[in-house]
């Protein structure tokens, strides 16, 4: 027996039901996000040696986990913001001509943080720290768009979101303020404690404004998210331009 036109559910009902994630999909999304956070944390803390791109791969899993529960527009914003964050991190790392996390920590332990070191022999030495600060700002704004503040069961969703925000902030701190993480494998106990405290403070200095932006954007109209993403992308492109000028000099 064929179904008549009057027996078919309205199109808007089908569309709204398709947008409601199942409990299975939610579990897969949370598992993917947690796995990505653990992978990124292992590389960023030096427990597993490797390049910055390996940590970015873990953060990409976090992005995929978020995208599983978002619609088409939400996934587009999440993916674009993540791309801005990765681009900003790459600009900061390539300031030292390396993507290896151990080398990033080591060179900053000797020469100083990426955001403070000027380029010797350049006619515009201030261009290097200016580009690094611009890239760091792009990363922080991008994090606010990328890691959406959770809605619904806030206390259940807040823990993985906070963990992701802290790990992403740790990536920014490692690239732009590496000395805070450089001496953990050597030195006396007091020095190691001091470095750990400084490392934590730098990470929080990145995470707090990014989390505040994420919270604000979650309650603001969609155009504000577009503005924040455009601002982050503009800052990242400006940092790329400054980095290109340094190479050309």
C-alpha positions as CSV (number, residue, x, y, z in Angstrom):
1,X,0.0,0.0,0.0
2,X,1.5,3.3,-1.0
3,X,1.7,6.2,1.4
4,X,-0.4,9.2,0.4
5,X,0.8,12.7,0.5
6,X,-1.3,13.4,3.5
7,X,0.4,10.6,5.5
8,X,3.9,11.8,5.0
9,X,5.5,13.8,7.9
10,X,6.2,17.5,7.1
11,X,9.6,18.3,5.7
12,X,10.5,20.6,8.7
13,X,9.8,17.7,11.1
14,X,12.2,15.4,9.2
15,X,14.8,18.2,9.2
16,X,14.6,19.0,12.9
17,X,14.7,15.3,13.9
18,X,17.8,14.8,11.7
19,X,19.5,17.5,13.6
20,X,19.0,15.9,17.0
21,X,22.1,13.8,17.8
22,X,21.5,10.3,19.2
23,X,23.0,9.2,22.5
24,X,25.4,6.9,20.5
25,X,26.6,9.8,18.4
26,X,27.1,12.0,21.5
27,X,29.2,9.2,23.1
28,X,31.3,8.9,20.0
29,X,31.8,12.6,19.9
30,X,32.9,12.8,23.5
31,X,35.2,9.8,23.1
32,X,36.8,11.4,20.1
33,X,37.3,14.7,21.8
34,X,38.9,13.0,24.9
35,X,41.2,10.9,22.8
36,X,42.4,13.9,20.8
37,X,43.0,15.9,24.0
38,X,45.1,13.1,25.5
39,X,47.1,12.7,22.3
40,X,47.8,16.5,22.1
41,X,48.7,16.7,25.8
42,X,51.2,13.8,25.5
43,X,53.1,15.6,22.8
44,X,52.9,19.1,24.4
45,X,54.2,18.0,27.8
46,X,57.0,16.1,26.2
47,X,55.9,12.7,27.4
48,X,55.9,11.6,23.7
49,X,58.6,13.3,21.5
50,X,57.4,14.7,18.2
51,X,56.5,17.8,16.1
52,X,53.9,20.4,16.7
53,X,51.9,18.9,13.8
54,X,51.4,15.7,15.9
55,X,49.9,17.8,18.7
56,X,47.8,19.6,16.1
57,X,46.6,16.2,14.9
58,X,45.2,15.5,18.4
59,X,43.5,18.8,18.4
60,X,42.0,17.9,14.9
61,X,40.3,14.9,16.6
62,X,38.8,17.4,19.1
63,X,37.6,19.4,16.2
64,X,36.0,16.4,14.5
65,X,34.3,15.4,17.8
66,X,32.7,18.9,18.0
67,X,31.7,18.7,14.3
68,X,29.8,15.5,14.8
69,X,27.2,17.3,16.9
70,X,27.0,20.5,14.9
71,X,25.0,21.4,11.8
72,X,26.6,22.4,8.5
73,X,27.2,26.1,9.5
74,X,28.5,25.2,12.9
75,X,30.9,22.7,11.5
76,X,32.1,25.3,9.0
77,X,32.8,27.8,11.7
78,X,34.6,25.2,13.9
79,X,36.8,24.0,11.1
80,X,37.7,27.4,9.9
81,X,38.6,28.6,13.4
82,X,40.7,25.5,14.0
83,X,42.6,26.3,10.8
84,X,43.3,29.8,12.0
85,X,44.6,28.5,15.3
86,X,46.9,26.0,13.5
87,X,48.1,28.7,11.1
88,X,48.9,31.0,14.0
89,X,50.9,28.3,15.8
90,X,52.8,27.5,12.6
91,X,53.8,31.1,12.2
92,X,55.1,31.2,15.7
93,X,57.0,27.9,15.4
94,X,58.5,28.8,12.0
95,X,60.0,31.9,13.5
96,X,62.6,29.5,14.7
97,X,62.6,27.5,11.5
98,X,61.4,24.3,13.2
99,X,58.2,22.5,14.0
100,X,59.8,20.1,16.6
101,X,58.4,20.8,20.0
102,X,61.7,19.9,21.8
103,X,63.6,22.3,19.6
104,X,61.0,25.0,20.2
105,X,61.4,24.7,23.9
106,X,65.2,24.5,23.7
107,X,65.8,27.5,21.5
108,X,63.4,29.7,23.6
109,X,65.2,28.6,26.8
110,X,68.4,30.0,25.3
111,X,67.2,33.0,23.4
112,X,64.0,33.9,25.1
113,X,60.2,33.7,24.3
114,X,59.1,33.9,20.8
115,X,57.0,37.0,21.5
116,X,60.0,38.9,22.9
117,X,63.0,38.0,20.8
118,X,63.9,40.5,18.0
119,X,65.6,39.4,14.8
120,X,69.2,40.4,14.9
121,X,70.6,42.0,11.7
122,X,67.2,43.2,10.6
123,X,66.4,46.8,9.7
124,X,63.1,46.4,11.5
125,X,64.0,44.1,14.5
126,X,60.6,44.9,16.2
127,X,58.9,43.1,13.3
128,X,59.6,39.7,14.8
129,X,57.9,40.1,18.2
130,X,55.1,42.2,16.6
131,X,54.4,39.3,14.3
132,X,54.5,36.8,17.2
133,X,52.1,38.8,19.3
134,X,49.8,39.1,16.3
135,X,49.9,35.4,15.7
136,X,49.3,34.7,19.4
137,X,46.3,37.0,19.4
138,X,44.9,35.2,16.3
139,X,45.3,31.9,18.1
140,X,43.5,33.1,21.3
141,X,40.6,34.6,19.3
142,X,40.4,31.5,17.1
143,X,40.2,29.3,20.2
144,X,37.2,31.3,21.4
145,X,35.4,30.5,18.1
146,X,36.7,27.0,17.7
147,X,35.9,25.6,21.2
148,X,32.2,26.4,21.6
149,X,31.0,26.9,25.1
150,X,28.8,23.9,26.0
151,X,25.0,24.3,26.3
152,X,22.4,22.0,27.9
153,X,23.8,19.8,30.7
154,X,26.6,22.3,31.5
155,X,28.3,20.5,34.3
156,X,28.6,17.3,32.2
157,X,29.8,19.1,29.2
158,X,32.0,21.6,30.9
159,X,34.8,19.2,32.0
160,X,35.8,18.1,28.5
161,X,35.5,21.6,27.2
162,X,37.7,23.0,29.9
163,X,40.3,20.3,29.3
164,X,40.3,21.1,25.6
165,X,40.7,24.8,26.3
166,X,43.6,24.2,28.6
167,X,45.4,21.9,26.2
168,X,44.9,24.3,23.3
169,X,46.2,27.1,25.6
170,X,49.2,24.9,26.4
171,X,50.0,24.6,22.7
172,X,49.9,28.4,22.4
173,X,52.1,28.8,25.5
174,X,54.6,26.3,24.2
175,X,55.0,28.0,20.9
176,X,55.1,31.6,22.1
177,X,56.4,31.3,25.6
178,X,58.5,28.2,25.5
179,X,61.0,28.9,28.3
180,X,58.3,28.2,30.8
181,X,58.4,24.6,29.7
182,X,62.1,24.2,28.8
183,X,63.8,23.3,32.0
184,X,61.5,20.7,33.4
185,X,63.8,17.8,32.6
186,X,66.8,19.3,34.3
187,X,67.8,21.6,37.2
188,X,67.1,21.5,40.9
189,X,63.8,20.9,42.5
190,X,63.1,24.5,43.3
191,X,63.8,25.6,39.7
192,X,61.5,22.9,38.3
193,X,58.7,24.0,40.6
194,X,59.2,27.6,39.6
195,X,59.1,26.6,35.9
196,X,55.9,24.6,36.5
197,X,54.2,27.5,38.2
198,X,55.2,29.8,35.4
199,X,54.1,27.3,32.8
200,X,50.7,27.1,34.4
201,X,50.3,30.8,34.7
202,X,51.1,31.4,31.0
203,X,48.7,28.6,30.0
204,X,45.9,30.2,32.1
205,X,46.8,33.7,30.7
206,X,45.9,32.2,27.3
207,X,42.9,30.0,28.3
208,X,41.0,32.6,30.4
209,X,40.4,35.2,27.6
210,X,39.7,32.5,25.1
211,X,37.2,30.9,27.4
212,X,35.6,34.3,28.1
213,X,35.2,34.9,24.4
214,X,33.7,31.5,23.9
215,X,31.2,32.1,26.6
216,X,30.2,35.4,25.2
217,X,29.9,34.1,21.6
218,X,27.7,31.3,22.8
219,X,25.1,33.9,24.0
220,X,25.6,36.4,21.3
221,X,23.9,36.5,17.8
222,X,25.6,34.6,15.0
223,X,27.1,37.7,13.3
224,X,29.4,38.2,16.3
225,X,30.9,34.8,15.7
226,X,31.5,35.8,12.1
227,X,33.2,39.0,13.2
228,X,35.4,37.2,15.7
229,X,36.4,34.6,13.1
230,X,37.2,37.3,10.5
231,X,39.3,39.2,13.1
232,X,41.2,36.1,14.0
233,X,41.8,35.3,10.3
234,X,42.9,38.8,9.6
235,X,45.4,38.7,12.5
236,X,46.8,35.4,11.3
237,X,47.2,36.7,7.7
238,X,48.9,39.8,9.1
239,X,51.3,37.6,11.1
240,X,52.0,35.6,8.0
241,X,52.8,38.8,6.1
242,X,55.2,40.0,8.8
243,X,56.9,36.6,8.9
244,X,57.3,36.7,5.1
245,X,58.9,40.2,5.4
246,X,61.4,38.8,7.9
247,X,62.4,36.0,5.6
248,X,62.8,38.5,2.7
249,X,65.0,40.8,4.8
